[in-house]
Amino acid sequence: MKYLFAAVMLASAVVGFSEAASAAGGCGPGWYRGPYGCRPMRGAVVVRPAPVVVAPAPVVVVPRARVCPYGFRWYAGRCRPF
């Protein structure tokens, strides 16, 4: 049982370290994680995508129609009798 537990611990450690190494700190190929975030590697050709600018859509506010039946009026958020 001791050997099985040791083998499982060793296998999980190997898998854990291999996944972290392939992620490269989350920066991507040609970059490394430095003290101030992701930095380009020296000698690597860095191609950054162009920024995408999206214009905001106009905001249209349409008031809700308050239709009360005859003999009622709109008061305090609902139709109330006179």
PyMOL Python script that loads the backbone (N, CA, C, O; Angstrom):
from pymol import cmd

cmd.read_pdbstr("""\
ATOM      1  N   MET A   1       0.819  -1.177   0.000  1.00  0.00           N
ATOM      2  CA  MET A   1       0.000   0.000   0.000  1.00  0.00           C
ATOM      3  C   MET A   1       0.872   1.252   0.000  1.00  0.00           C
ATOM      4  O   MET A   1       0.529   2.251  -0.633  1.00  0.00           O
ATOM      5  N   LYS A   2       2.015   1.198   0.720  1.00  0.00           N
ATOM      6  CA  LYS A   2       2.922   2.351   0.734  1.00  0.00           C
ATOM      7  C   LYS A   2       3.453   2.639  -0.657  1.00  0.00           C
ATOM      8  O   LYS A   2       3.553   3.799  -1.056  1.00  0.00           O
ATOM      9  N   TYR A   3       3.792   1.602  -1.393  1.00  0.00           N
ATOM     10  CA  TYR A   3       4.370   1.787  -2.728  1.00  0.00           C
ATOM     11  C   TYR A   3       3.336   2.350  -3.709  1.00  0.00           C
ATOM     12  O   TYR A   3       3.665   3.167  -4.569  1.00  0.00           O
ATOM     13  N   LEU A   4       2.096   1.910  -3.572  1.00  0.00           N
ATOM     14  CA  LEU A   4       1.032   2.422  -4.423  1.00  0.00           C
ATOM     15  C   LEU A   4       0.803   3.909  -4.151  1.00  0.00           C
ATOM     16  O   LEU A   4       0.658   4.697  -5.085  1.00  0.00           O
ATOM     17  N   PHE A   5       0.771   4.289  -2.880  1.00  0.00           N
ATOM     18  CA  PHE A   5       0.598   5.692  -2.510  1.00  0.00           C
ATOM     19  C   PHE A   5       1.760   6.536  -3.024  1.00  0.00           C
ATOM     20  O   PHE A   5       1.542   7.634  -3.535  1.00  0.00           O
ATOM     21  N   ALA A   6       2.974   6.046  -2.898  1.00  0.00           N
ATOM     22  CA  ALA A   6       4.149   6.781  -3.383  1.00  0.00           C
ATOM     23  C   ALA A   6       4.109   6.923  -4.903  1.00  0.00           C
ATOM     24  O   ALA A   6       4.478   7.974  -5.426  1.00  0.00           O
ATOM     25  N   ALA A   7       3.671   5.891  -5.621  1.00  0.00           N
ATOM     26  CA  ALA A   7       3.604   5.956  -7.075  1.00  0.00           C
ATOM     27  C   ALA A   7       2.549   6.965  -7.525  1.00  0.00           C
ATOM     28  O   ALA A   7       2.763   7.699  -8.490  1.00  0.00           O
ATOM     29  N   VAL A   8       1.419   7.004  -6.832  1.00  0.00           N
ATOM     30  CA  VAL A   8       0.368   7.966  -7.166  1.00  0.00           C
ATOM     31  C   VAL A   8       0.852   9.391  -6.901  1.00  0.00           C
ATOM     32  O   VAL A   8       0.600  10.283  -7.710  1.00  0.00           O
ATOM     33  N   MET A   9       1.530   9.614  -5.805  1.00  0.00           N
ATOM     34  CA  MET A   9       2.049  10.942  -5.480  1.00  0.00           C
ATOM     35  C   MET A   9       3.093  11.385  -6.507  1.00  0.00           C
ATOM     36  O   MET A   9       3.103  12.547  -6.915  1.00  0.00           O
ATOM     37  N   LEU A  10       3.955  10.489  -6.918  1.00  0.00           N
ATOM     38  CA  LEU A  10       4.972  10.816  -7.915  1.00  0.00           C
ATOM     39  C   LEU A  10       4.335  11.132  -9.260  1.00  0.00           C
ATOM     40  O   LEU A  10       4.731  12.091  -9.922  1.00  0.00           O
ATOM     41  N   ALA A  11       3.354  10.337  -9.670  1.00  0.00           N
ATOM     42  CA  ALA A  11       2.684  10.574 -10.953  1.00  0.00           C
ATOM     43  C   ALA A  11       1.939  11.902 -10.947  1.00  0.00           C
ATOM     44  O   ALA A  11       1.976  12.627 -11.941  1.00  0.00           O
ATOM     45  N   SER A  12       1.266  12.236  -9.857  1.00  0.00           N
ATOM     46  CA  SER A  12       0.539  13.508  -9.801  1.00  0.00           C
ATOM     47  C   SER A  12       1.498  14.689  -9.796  1.00  0.00           C
ATOM     48  O   SER A  12       1.182  15.737 -10.359  1.00  0.00           O
ATOM     49  N   ALA A  13       2.656  14.542  -9.177  1.00  0.00           N
ATOM     50  CA  ALA A  13       3.643  15.626  -9.179  1.00  0.00           C
ATOM     51  C   ALA A  13       4.208  15.850 -10.580  1.00  0.00           C
ATOM     52  O   ALA A  13       4.393  16.994 -10.996  1.00  0.00           O
ATOM     53  N   VAL A  14       4.480  14.775 -11.304  1.00  0.00           N
ATOM     54  CA  VAL A  14       5.007  14.899 -12.665  1.00  0.00           C
ATOM     55  C   VAL A  14       3.982  15.556 -13.578  1.00  0.00           C
ATOM     56  O   VAL A  14       4.329  16.442 -14.360  1.00  0.00           O
ATOM     57  N   VAL A  15       2.738  15.138 -13.490  1.00  0.00           N
ATOM     58  CA  VAL A  15       1.684  15.721 -14.322  1.00  0.00           C
ATOM     59  C   VAL A  15       1.481  17.184 -13.954  1.00  0.00           C
ATOM     60  O   VAL A  15       1.299  18.020 -14.839  1.00  0.00           O
ATOM     61  N   GLY A  16       1.507  17.501 -12.681  1.00  0.00           N
ATOM     62  CA  GLY A  16       1.319  18.885 -12.234  1.00  0.00           C
ATOM     63  C   GLY A  16       2.410  19.811 -12.729  1.00  0.00           C
ATOM     64  O   GLY A  16       2.118  20.925 -13.163  1.00  0.00           O
ATOM     65  N   PHE A  17       3.648  19.381 -12.675  1.00  0.00           N
ATOM     66  CA  PHE A  17       4.751  20.227 -13.128  1.00  0.00           C
ATOM     67  C   PHE A  17       4.788  20.351 -14.646  1.00  0.00           C
ATOM     68  O   PHE A  17       5.165  21.402 -15.165  1.00  0.00           O
ATOM     69  N   SER A  18       4.410  19.316 -15.359  1.00  0.00           N
ATOM     70  CA  SER A  18       4.456  19.393 -16.819  1.00  0.00           C
ATOM     71  C   SER A  18       3.389  20.357 -17.342  1.00  0.00           C
ATOM     72  O   SER A  18       3.644  21.058 -18.321  1.00  0.00           O
ATOM     73  N   GLU A  19       2.210  20.418 -16.732  1.00  0.00           N
ATOM     74  CA  GLU A  19       1.159  21.338 -17.157  1.00  0.00           C
ATOM     75  C   GLU A  19       1.565  22.780 -16.879  1.00  0.00           C
ATOM     76  O   GLU A  19       1.313  23.659 -17.703  1.00  0.00           O
ATOM     77  N   ALA A  20       2.182  23.034 -15.746  1.00  0.00           N
ATOM     78  CA  ALA A  20       2.571  24.403 -15.404  1.00  0.00           C
ATOM     79  C   ALA A  20       3.686  24.899 -16.326  1.00  0.00           C
ATOM     80  O   ALA A  20       3.738  26.083 -16.656  1.00  0.00           O
ATOM     81  N   ALA A  21       4.582  23.988 -16.744  1.00  0.00           N
ATOM     82  CA  ALA A  21       5.682  24.402 -17.599  1.00  0.00           C
ATOM     83  C   ALA A  21       5.202  24.701 -19.016  1.00  0.00           C
ATOM     84  O   ALA A  21       5.745  25.587 -19.676  1.00  0.00           O
ATOM     85  N   SER A  22       4.193  23.977 -19.490  1.00  0.00           N
ATOM     86  CA  SER A  22       3.726  24.207 -20.848  1.00  0.00           C
ATOM     87  C   SER A  22       2.881  25.474 -20.953  1.00  0.00           C
ATOM     88  O   SER A  22       2.702  26.002 -22.050  1.00  0.00           O
ATOM     89  N   ALA A  23       2.368  25.962 -19.846  1.00  0.00           N
ATOM     90  CA  ALA A  23       1.539  27.164 -19.876  1.00  0.00           C
ATOM     91  C   ALA A  23       2.382  28.420 -20.031  1.00  0.00           C
ATOM     92  O   ALA A  23       1.848  29.443 -20.461  1.00  0.00           O
ATOM     93  N   ALA A  24       3.644  28.399 -19.712  1.00  0.00           N
ATOM     94  CA  ALA A  24       4.578  29.523 -19.823  1.00  0.00           C
ATOM     95  C   ALA A  24       4.068  30.744 -19.069  1.00  0.00           C
ATOM     96  O   ALA A  24       4.242  31.877 -19.519  1.00  0.00           O
ATOM     97  N   GLY A  25       3.449  30.514 -17.938  1.00  0.00           N
ATOM     98  CA  GLY A  25       2.986  31.626 -17.124  1.00  0.00           C
ATOM     99  C   GLY A  25       1.753  32.304 -17.684  1.00  0.00           C
ATOM    100  O   GLY A  25       1.364  33.366 -17.197  1.00  0.00           O
ATOM    101  N   GLY A  26       1.134  31.726 -18.686  1.00  0.00           N
ATOM    102  CA  GLY A  26      -0.063  32.311 -19.260  1.00  0.00           C
ATOM    103  C   GLY A  26       0.211  33.446 -20.226  1.00  0.00           C
ATOM    104  O   GLY A  26      -0.713  34.173 -20.593  1.00  0.00           O
ATOM    105  N   CYS A  27       1.458  33.618 -20.650  1.00  0.00           N
ATOM    106  CA  CYS A  27       1.813  34.742 -21.518  1.00  0.00           C
ATOM    107  C   CYS A  27       1.787  34.393 -22.998  1.00  0.00           C
ATOM    108  O   CYS A  27       1.608  35.285 -23.828  1.00  0.00           O
ATOM    109  N   GLY A  28       1.956  33.157 -23.347  1.00  0.00           N
ATOM    110  CA  GLY A  28       1.941  32.783 -24.751  1.00  0.00           C
ATOM    111  C   GLY A  28       3.332  32.590 -25.305  1.00  0.00           C
ATOM    112  O   GLY A  28       4.317  32.858 -24.617  1.00  0.00           O
ATOM    113  N   PRO A  29       3.430  32.124 -26.553  1.00  0.00           N
ATOM    114  CA  PRO A  29       4.738  31.861 -27.146  1.00  0.00           C
ATOM    115  C   PRO A  29       5.502  33.160 -27.414  1.00  0.00           C
ATOM    116  O   PRO A  29       4.929  34.137 -27.896  1.00  0.00           O
ATOM    117  N   GLY A  30       6.788  33.160 -27.101  1.00  0.00           N
ATOM    118  CA  GLY A  30       7.623  34.341 -27.314  1.00  0.00           C
ATOM    119  C   GLY A  30       7.581  35.325 -26.164  1.00  0.00           C
ATOM    120  O   GLY A  30       8.174  36.399 -26.259  1.00  0.00           O
ATOM    121  N   TRP A  31       6.905  34.994 -25.090  1.00  0.00           N
ATOM    122  CA  TRP A  31       6.780  35.880 -23.932  1.00  0.00           C
ATOM    123  C   TRP A  31       7.135  35.105 -22.669  1.00  0.00           C
ATOM    124  O   TRP A  31       7.070  33.876 -22.656  1.00  0.00           O
ATOM    125  N   TYR A  32       7.504  35.807 -21.623  1.00  0.00           N
ATOM    126  CA  TYR A  32       7.744  35.191 -20.322  1.00  0.00           C
ATOM    127  C   TYR A  32       7.158  36.093 -19.248  1.00  0.00           C
ATOM    128  O   TYR A  32       6.974  37.292 -19.458  1.00  0.00           O
ATOM    129  N   ARG A  33       6.865  35.499 -18.087  1.00  0.00           N
ATOM    130  CA  ARG A  33       6.297  36.272 -16.994  1.00  0.00           C
ATOM    131  C   ARG A  33       7.420  36.873 -16.170  1.00  0.00           C
ATOM    132  O   ARG A  33       8.247  36.154 -15.609  1.00  0.00           O
ATOM    133  N   GLY A  34       7.442  38.198 -16.101  1.00  0.00           N
ATOM    134  CA  GLY A  34       8.428  38.918 -15.318  1.00  0.00           C
ATOM    135  C   GLY A  34       7.779  39.567 -14.112  1.00  0.00           C
ATOM    136  O   GLY A  34       6.601  39.334 -13.839  1.00  0.00           O
ATOM    137  N   PRO A  35       8.544  40.388 -13.379  1.00  0.00           N
ATOM    138  CA  PRO A  35       7.972  41.025 -12.189  1.00  0.00           C
ATOM    139  C   PRO A  35       6.894  42.056 -12.529  1.00  0.00           C
ATOM    140  O   PRO A  35       6.087  42.404 -11.667  1.00  0.00           O
ATOM    141  N   TYR A  36       6.868  42.549 -13.769  1.00  0.00           N
ATOM    142  CA  TYR A  36       5.874  43.546 -14.155  1.00  0.00           C
ATOM    143  C   TYR A  36       4.898  42.989 -15.188  1.00  0.00           C
ATOM    144  O   TYR A  36       4.380  43.741 -16.014  1.00  0.00           O
ATOM    145  N   GLY A  37       4.645  41.697 -15.152  1.00  0.00           N
ATOM    146  CA  GLY A  37       3.705  41.088 -16.082  1.00  0.00           C
ATOM    147  C   GLY A  37       4.418  40.372 -17.211  1.00  0.00           C
ATOM    148  O   GLY A  37       5.579  39.989 -17.068  1.00  0.00           O
ATOM    149  N   CYS A  38       3.740  40.188 -18.331  1.00  0.00           N
ATOM    150  CA  CYS A  38       4.286  39.467 -19.474  1.00  0.00           C
ATOM    151  C   CYS A  38       5.257  40.353 -20.242  1.00  0.00           C
ATOM    152  O   CYS A  38       4.942  41.498 -20.563  1.00  0.00           O
ATOM    153  N   ARG A  39       6.438  39.816 -20.534  1.00  0.00           N
ATOM    154  CA  ARG A  39       7.490  40.559 -21.229  1.00  0.00           C
ATOM    155  C   ARG A  39       7.931  39.759 -22.442  1.00  0.00           C
ATOM    156  O   ARG A  39       7.937  38.529 -22.385  1.00  0.00           O
ATOM    157  N   PRO A  40       8.305  40.420 -23.552  1.00  0.00           N
ATOM    158  CA  PRO A  40       8.771  39.672 -24.723  1.00  0.00           C
ATOM    159  C   PRO A  40      10.180  39.124 -24.489  1.00  0.00           C
ATOM    160  O   PRO A  40      11.004  39.748 -23.819  1.00  0.00           O
ATOM    161  N   MET A  41      10.436  37.948 -25.056  1.00  0.00           N
ATOM    162  CA  MET A  41      11.782  37.364 -24.959  1.00  0.00           C
ATOM    163  C   MET A  41      12.719  38.107 -25.900  1.00  0.00           C
ATOM    164  O   MET A  41      12.298  38.552 -26.968  1.00  0.00           O
ATOM    165  N   ARG A  42      13.974  38.245 -25.520  1.00  0.00           N
ATOM    166  CA  ARG A  42      14.954  38.926 -26.364  1.00  0.00           C
ATOM    167  C   ARG A  42      15.227  38.103 -27.602  1.00  0.00           C
ATOM    168  O   ARG A  42      15.409  36.889 -27.521  1.00  0.00           O
ATOM    169  N   GLY A  43      15.257  38.763 -28.756  1.00  0.00           N
ATOM    170  CA  GLY A  43      15.540  38.094 -30.013  1.00  0.00           C
ATOM    171  C   GLY A  43      14.314  37.470 -30.650  1.00  0.00           C
ATOM    172  O   GLY A  43      14.386  36.984 -31.779  1.00  0.00           O
ATOM    173  N   ALA A  44      13.207  37.475 -29.958  1.00  0.00           N
ATOM    174  CA  ALA A  44      11.996  36.892 -30.531  1.00  0.00           C
ATOM    175  C   ALA A  44      11.240  37.973 -31.304  1.00  0.00           C
ATOM    176  O   ALA A  44      11.191  39.128 -30.882  1.00  0.00           O
ATOM    177  N   VAL A  45      10.670  37.600 -32.403  1.00  0.00           N
ATOM    178  CA  VAL A  45       9.865  38.525 -33.184  1.00  0.00           C
ATOM    179  C   VAL A  45       8.489  38.594 -32.536  1.00  0.00           C
ATOM    180  O   VAL A  45       7.791  37.587 -32.419  1.00  0.00           O
ATOM    181  N   VAL A  46       8.115  39.788 -32.122  1.00  0.00           N
ATOM    182  CA  VAL A  46       6.861  39.967 -31.398  1.00  0.00           C
ATOM    183  C   VAL A  46       5.836  40.570 -32.349  1.00  0.00           C
ATOM    184  O   VAL A  46       6.048  41.650 -32.902  1.00  0.00           O
ATOM    185  N   VAL A  47       4.751  39.882 -32.531  1.00  0.00           N
ATOM    186  CA  VAL A  47       3.666  40.374 -33.374  1.00  0.00           C
ATOM    187  C   VAL A  47       2.457  40.572 -32.475  1.00  0.00           C
ATOM    188  O   VAL A  47       1.869  39.606 -31.988  1.00  0.00           O
ATOM    189  N   ARG A  48       2.089  41.830 -32.258  1.00  0.00           N
ATOM    190  CA  ARG A  48       0.928  42.121 -31.425  1.00  0.00           C
ATOM    191  C   ARG A  48      -0.265  42.399 -32.326  1.00  0.00           C
ATOM    192  O   ARG A  48      -0.126  43.082 -33.340  1.00  0.00           O
ATOM    193  N   PRO A  49      -1.415  41.887 -31.976  1.00  0.00           N
ATOM    194  CA  PRO A  49      -2.595  42.170 -32.791  1.00  0.00           C
ATOM    195  C   PRO A  49      -3.014  43.632 -32.642  1.00  0.00           C
ATOM    196  O   PRO A  49      -2.815  44.243 -31.592  1.00  0.00           O
ATOM    197  N   ALA A  50      -3.593  44.176 -33.702  1.00  0.00           N
ATOM    198  CA  ALA A  50      -4.050  45.562 -33.667  1.00  0.00           C
ATOM    199  C   ALA A  50      -5.235  45.682 -32.713  1.00  0.00           C
ATOM    200  O   ALA A  50      -6.064  44.775 -32.646  1.00  0.00           O
ATOM    201  N   PRO A  51      -5.327  46.781 -31.980  1.00  0.00           N
ATOM    202  CA  PRO A  51      -6.462  46.940 -31.069  1.00  0.00           C
ATOM    203  C   PRO A  51      -7.765  47.118 -31.850  1.00  0.00           C
ATOM    204  O   PRO A  51      -7.788  47.719 -32.924  1.00  0.00           O
ATOM    205  N   VAL A  52      -8.820  46.595 -31.298  1.00  0.00           N
ATOM    206  CA  VAL A  52     -10.136  46.687 -31.918  1.00  0.00           C
ATOM    207  C   VAL A  52     -10.927  47.767 -31.182  1.00  0.00           C
ATOM    208  O   VAL A  52     -11.123  47.685 -29.970  1.00  0.00           O
ATOM    209  N   VAL A  53     -11.381  48.780 -31.926  1.00  0.00           N
ATOM    210  CA  VAL A  53     -12.158  49.861 -31.335  1.00  0.00           C
ATOM    211  C   VAL A  53     -13.602  49.694 -31.769  1.00  0.00           C
ATOM    212  O   VAL A  53     -13.903  49.621 -32.961  1.00  0.00           O
ATOM    213  N   VAL A  54     -14.489  49.635 -30.787  1.00  0.00           N
ATOM    214  CA  VAL A  54     -15.904  49.446 -31.061  1.00  0.00           C
ATOM    215  C   VAL A  54     -16.642  50.673 -30.551  1.00  0.00           C
ATOM    216  O   VAL A  54     -16.516  51.036 -29.381  1.00  0.00           O
ATOM    217  N   ALA A  55     -17.419  51.319 -31.435  1.00  0.00           N
ATOM    218  CA  ALA A  55     -18.193  52.487 -31.037  1.00  0.00           C
ATOM    219  C   ALA A  55     -19.395  52.036 -30.218  1.00  0.00           C
ATOM    220  O   ALA A  55     -20.024  51.026 -30.534  1.00  0.00           O
ATOM    221  N   PRO A  56     -19.716  52.786 -29.164  1.00  0.00           N
ATOM    222  CA  PRO A  56     -20.871  52.392 -28.353  1.00  0.00           C
ATOM    223  C   PRO A  56     -22.174  52.619 -29.109  1.00  0.00           C
ATOM    224  O   PRO A  56     -22.290  53.558 -29.897  1.00  0.00           O
ATOM    225  N   ALA A  57     -23.135  51.767 -28.868  1.00  0.00           N
ATOM    226  CA  ALA A  57     -24.438  51.881 -29.510  1.00  0.00           C
ATOM    227  C   ALA A  57     -25.246  52.985 -28.831  1.00  0.00           C
ATOM    228  O   ALA A  57     -25.117  53.174 -27.621  1.00  0.00           O
ATOM    229  N   PRO A  58     -26.072  53.716 -29.571  1.00  0.00           N
ATOM    230  CA  PRO A  58     -26.879  54.756 -28.934  1.00  0.00           C
ATOM    231  C   PRO A  58     -27.921  54.138 -27.994  1.00  0.00           C
ATOM    232  O   PRO A  58     -28.444  53.054 -28.252  1.00  0.00           O
ATOM    233  N   VAL A  59     -28.201  54.832 -26.927  1.00  0.00           N
ATOM    234  CA  VAL A  59     -29.161  54.357 -25.939  1.00  0.00           C
ATOM    235  C   VAL A  59     -30.500  55.007 -26.228  1.00  0.00           C
ATOM    236  O   VAL A  59     -30.608  56.233 -26.252  1.00  0.00           O
ATOM    237  N   VAL A  60     -31.507  54.200 -26.446  1.00  0.00           N
ATOM    238  CA  VAL A  60     -32.853  54.700 -26.732  1.00  0.00           C
ATOM    239  C   VAL A  60     -33.742  54.368 -25.543  1.00  0.00           C
ATOM    240  O   VAL A  60     -33.887  53.204 -25.172  1.00  0.00           O
ATOM    241  N   VAL A  61     -34.333  55.395 -24.951  1.00  0.00           N
ATOM    242  CA  VAL A  61     -35.219  55.208 -23.813  1.00  0.00           C
ATOM    243  C   VAL A  61     -36.639  55.495 -24.278  1.00  0.00           C
ATOM    244  O   VAL A  61     -36.945  56.600 -24.725  1.00  0.00           O
ATOM    245  N   VAL A  62     -37.497  54.498 -24.170  1.00  0.00           N
ATOM    246  CA  VAL A  62     -38.890  54.647 -24.576  1.00  0.00           C
ATOM    247  C   VAL A  62     -39.741  54.595 -23.319  1.00  0.00           C
ATOM    248  O   VAL A  62     -39.733  53.587 -22.613  1.00  0.00           O
ATOM    249  N   PRO A  63     -40.483  55.673 -23.023  1.00  0.00           N
ATOM    250  CA  PRO A  63     -41.318  55.630 -21.816  1.00  0.00           C
ATOM    251  C   PRO A  63     -42.459  54.624 -21.967  1.00  0.00           C
ATOM    252  O   PRO A  63     -43.033  54.469 -23.045  1.00  0.00           O
ATOM    253  N   ARG A  64     -42.765  53.965 -20.891  1.00  0.00           N
ATOM    254  CA  ARG A  64     -43.835  52.988 -20.900  1.00  0.00           C
ATOM    255  C   ARG A  64     -45.181  53.712 -20.912  1.00  0.00           C
ATOM    256  O   ARG A  64     -45.375  54.676 -20.171  1.00  0.00           O
ATOM    257  N   ALA A  65     -46.086  53.262 -21.729  1.00  0.00           N
ATOM    258  CA  ALA A  65     -47.403  53.887 -21.806  1.00  0.00           C
ATOM    259  C   ALA A  65     -48.199  53.539 -20.555  1.00  0.00           C
ATOM    260  O   ALA A  65     -48.316  52.373 -20.178  1.00  0.00           O
ATOM    261  N   ARG A  66     -48.745  54.578 -19.919  1.00  0.00           N
ATOM    262  CA  ARG A  66     -49.559  54.373 -18.727  1.00  0.00           C
ATOM    263  C   ARG A  66     -51.014  54.552 -19.135  1.00  0.00           C
ATOM    264  O   ARG A  66     -51.513  55.675 -19.206  1.00  0.00           O
ATOM    265  N   VAL A  67     -51.670  53.472 -19.392  1.00  0.00           N
ATOM    266  CA  VAL A  67     -53.055  53.524 -19.835  1.00  0.00           C
ATOM    267  C   VAL A  67     -53.919  53.015 -18.690  1.00  0.00           C
ATOM    268  O   VAL A  67     -53.895  51.836 -18.340  1.00  0.00           O
ATOM    269  N   CYS A  68     -54.670  53.925 -18.128  1.00  0.00           N
ATOM    270  CA  CYS A  68     -55.594  53.558 -17.056  1.00  0.00           C
ATOM    271  C   CYS A  68     -57.017  53.603 -17.610  1.00  0.00           C
ATOM    272  O   CYS A  68     -57.316  54.433 -18.470  1.00  0.00           O
ATOM    273  N   PRO A  69     -57.895  52.727 -17.133  1.00  0.00           N
ATOM    274  CA  PRO A  69     -59.276  52.762 -17.624  1.00  0.00           C
ATOM    275  C   PRO A  69     -60.008  54.027 -17.178  1.00  0.00           C
ATOM    276  O   PRO A  69     -59.532  54.774 -16.323  1.00  0.00           O
ATOM    277  N   TYR A  70     -61.168  54.242 -17.774  1.00  0.00           N
ATOM    278  CA  TYR A  70     -61.954  55.428 -17.469  1.00  0.00           C
ATOM    279  C   TYR A  70     -62.307  55.453 -15.977  1.00  0.00           C
ATOM    280  O   TYR A  70     -62.757  54.447 -15.428  1.00  0.00           O
ATOM    281  N   GLY A  71     -62.105  56.593 -15.331  1.00  0.00           N
ATOM    282  CA  GLY A  71     -62.398  56.743 -13.904  1.00  0.00           C
ATOM    283  C   GLY A  71     -61.197  56.465 -13.011  1.00  0.00           C
ATOM    284  O   GLY A  71     -61.306  56.541 -11.787  1.00  0.00           O
ATOM    285  N   PHE A  72     -60.049  56.143 -13.610  1.00  0.00           N
ATOM    286  CA  PHE A  72     -58.831  55.891 -12.851  1.00  0.00           C
ATOM    287  C   PHE A  72     -57.758  56.868 -13.308  1.00  0.00           C
ATOM    288  O   PHE A  72     -57.845  57.437 -14.395  1.00  0.00           O
ATOM    289  N   ARG A  73     -56.736  57.058 -12.462  1.00  0.00           N
ATOM    290  CA  ARG A  73     -55.582  57.880 -12.825  1.00  0.00           C
ATOM    291  C   ARG A  73     -54.312  57.191 -12.352  1.00  0.00           C
ATOM    292  O   ARG A  73     -54.345  56.350 -11.453  1.00  0.00           O
ATOM    293  N   TRP A  74     -53.197  57.553 -12.965  1.00  0.00           N
ATOM    294  CA  TRP A  74     -51.894  56.977 -12.601  1.00  0.00           C
ATOM    295  C   TRP A  74     -51.383  57.704 -11.367  1.00  0.00           C
ATOM    296  O   TRP A  74     -51.156  58.914 -11.411  1.00  0.00           O
ATOM    297  N   TYR A  75     -51.199  56.982 -10.270  1.00  0.00           N
ATOM    298  CA  TYR A  75     -50.737  57.587  -9.025  1.00  0.00           C
ATOM    299  C   TYR A  75     -49.950  56.541  -8.241  1.00  0.00           C
ATOM    300  O   TYR A  75     -50.406  55.412  -8.060  1.00  0.00           O
ATOM    301  N   ALA A  76     -48.777  56.928  -7.784  1.00  0.00           N
ATOM    302  CA  ALA A  76     -47.916  56.074  -6.938  1.00  0.00           C
ATOM    303  C   ALA A  76     -47.594  54.744  -7.615  1.00  0.00           C
ATOM    304  O   ALA A  76     -47.540  53.706  -6.955  1.00  0.00           O
ATOM    305  N   GLY A  77     -47.379  54.775  -8.942  1.00  0.00           N
ATOM    306  CA  GLY A  77     -46.911  53.596  -9.645  1.00  0.00           C
ATOM    307  C   GLY A  77     -47.979  52.627 -10.094  1.00  0.00           C
ATOM    308  O   GLY A  77     -47.656  51.522 -10.531  1.00  0.00           O
ATOM    309  N   ARG A  78     -49.269  53.012  -9.998  1.00  0.00           N
ATOM    310  CA  ARG A  78     -50.327  52.139 -10.484  1.00  0.00           C
ATOM    311  C   ARG A  78     -51.601  52.940 -10.739  1.00  0.00           C
ATOM    312  O   ARG A  78     -51.697  54.105 -10.353  1.00  0.00           O
ATOM    313  N   CYS A  79     -52.559  52.321 -11.381  1.00  0.00           N
ATOM    314  CA  CYS A  79     -53.827  52.980 -11.648  1.00  0.00           C
ATOM    315  C   CYS A  79     -54.692  52.954 -10.386  1.00  0.00           C
ATOM    316  O   CYS A  79     -54.914  51.901  -9.787  1.00  0.00           O
ATOM    317  N   ARG A  80     -55.170  54.125 -10.003  1.00  0.00           N
ATOM    318  CA  ARG A  80     -56.008  54.250  -8.801  1.00  0.00           C
ATOM    319  C   ARG A  80     -57.268  55.031  -9.156  1.00  0.00           C
ATOM    320  O   ARG A  80     -57.238  55.888 -10.039  1.00  0.00           O
ATOM    321  N   PRO A  81     -58.363  54.745  -8.481  1.00  0.00           N
ATOM    322  CA  PRO A  81     -59.601  55.488  -8.780  1.00  0.00           C
ATOM    323  C   PRO A  81     -59.478  56.937  -8.307  1.00  0.00           C
ATOM    324  O   PRO A  81     -58.706  57.241  -7.398  1.00  0.00           O
ATOM    325  N   PHE A  82     -60.256  57.827  -8.939  1.00  0.00           N
ATOM    326  CA  PHE A  82     -60.226  59.246  -8.544  1.00  0.00           C
ATOM    327  C   PHE A  82     -60.555  59.439  -7.097  1.00  0.00           C
ATOM    328  O   PHE A  82     -60.572  60.571  -6.613  1.00  0.00           O
TER     329      PHE A  82
END
""", "prot")
cmd.dss("prot")
cmd.show_as("cartoon", "prot")
cmd.util.cbc("prot")
cmd.orient("prot")
